[in-house]
Amino acid sequence: ASVIILDPENEYKYLCEAVGGSFLKVSLNSDVHLNPFDLPKKIEDEDNEGVFRNNIANIIGLLHLMLGAVTPEEDSILDRAIRETYAIRDITESSDFSSLTASSFPTMSDLYAVLQNMDGAESLAARLERYTEGIFGGFLNKQTTISTAKQLVVFNIRDLEEELRPIAMYIILQFIWNEIRTNMKKRVIVVDEAWVMMQHEDAASFLFGIAKRCRKYYTGLTTITQDINDFMSSRYGKPIITNSSMQLSI
C-alpha cells in the first residue's frame, strides 16, 4: 500500500529518506504549493455536478478557517464568488474535468479579484488579502506543483506559523481526498497531531468525512494524537474514534 503522512513536527524525515520517499516541506518560502481550486478527474460513480459542488463546499470550509467568523450572507457571497472564479477559467459543473491540467484551475488570487468587484464583499476581500497580497501571500495562491507518485509521501508543516497549520492540514487532506478518488489504489493516510484539526469545526468535519468514506476508495486512515481529551472535545472526535476498527493507547 502507498502511504501519505501529515507530519507537523518533522518526525518522519529520516524514515522517508531511508525508503526513498518524497519529503515535501510546506512553508511560506518553499516551492511546494497546493491549489484548493483543483478538481479531481472524472470519478466513475459520481457525476460532475456533485463533484463540483462538493469541491465548492470544501473551499468554503477552508475559507472559514482562513477568514474567521463568516455570516450566512457572506457564505452566500462566497458561494457565488467561487463559482464566478471557476467560470473565469471556463470551468462549470458540466466541464470535462479529466481534460484539465494544474494550470487550468484558478487560484486564491483570482477569488480575491472577484471579491473585490462584488457588492457586499468588501470585508471578505480585506480579510483574504493577507493570503494573496499580504504576509501569507504565496502559501496557497499558486497552482499545484507536487506529485504523489512515490510509495511514501510525507507532507511536513513544521516551519509554518501556528495559525497556518490547521489551514495547511485542511488543504493537504483536500488534495489527498481528490487524489484517492481519482486514482484508486491501496493507501494509508496518517494524520499526526490530529487534535490540531479538532480545534476547528470545519477542519474536524472534513476529517470526519474522510474517515467515514475513505474505505470505499481502498484507503485506510490513521489519526494520531497526544491529547485524547482535546480530540474528544470535538463533536467529530468521538465518531472518528468509534468508526475506527482499532484503537491503540500508549
Disulfide bonds with the S-S distance in Angstrom:
none
